[in-house]
Amino acid sequence: MDQAELIAVLRDHQPTAERPANILRTLMAIEERFGHVPAAAIAPVARALGVPEADVAGVVSYYPDLHTKPHGRHILRLCLGEACVANGSSRLLADLKPRLRIGLGETTADGRLTIERVYCLGNCAVGPTVMVDDQLYGRVTDAQLASLIESFR
């Protein structure tokens, strides 16, 4: 993590009388700049915003769009909520692991794809649902998922 870049992000997100401290907005800017939120950024963020480190760490651990380690260029989110599991998302997950040689929360060796689990994508009526980056796919079959993965290779 480049300290000068971190300082620049923190300077842009300094709280003011008109704009109070916003932990999430600051962390999202760090995620965008570095591709993740390094553990070493927690204390400087807390100091810059005037909040406890535990609050910053809590936001990092709560929001799935914040990553504590680098992730792939593309993120495949597989819904494992009840409706999607009832419609076969567990089967999709079982197919993904040997195909990509990675598990949940891991990134392919070439750095192209990270698999993450989510518990609802708001697409319950057409599960199983997969989201790749910002694109949502419903009623995903094994063949469609295989084709989708190949498009990112």
Buried (B, 14 or more C-beta within 10 A) or exposed (E): BEEEEBEEBBEEBEBEEEEEBBBBEBBBBBBEBBBBBBEEBBEBBBEBBEBEEEBBBEBBEEBEEBBBEEBBBBBBBBBBBEBBBEBBBBBBBEBBEEEBEBEEEBBBEEEBBBBBBBEBBEBBEBBBBBBBEEEBBBEBEBEEBBEBBEEBE
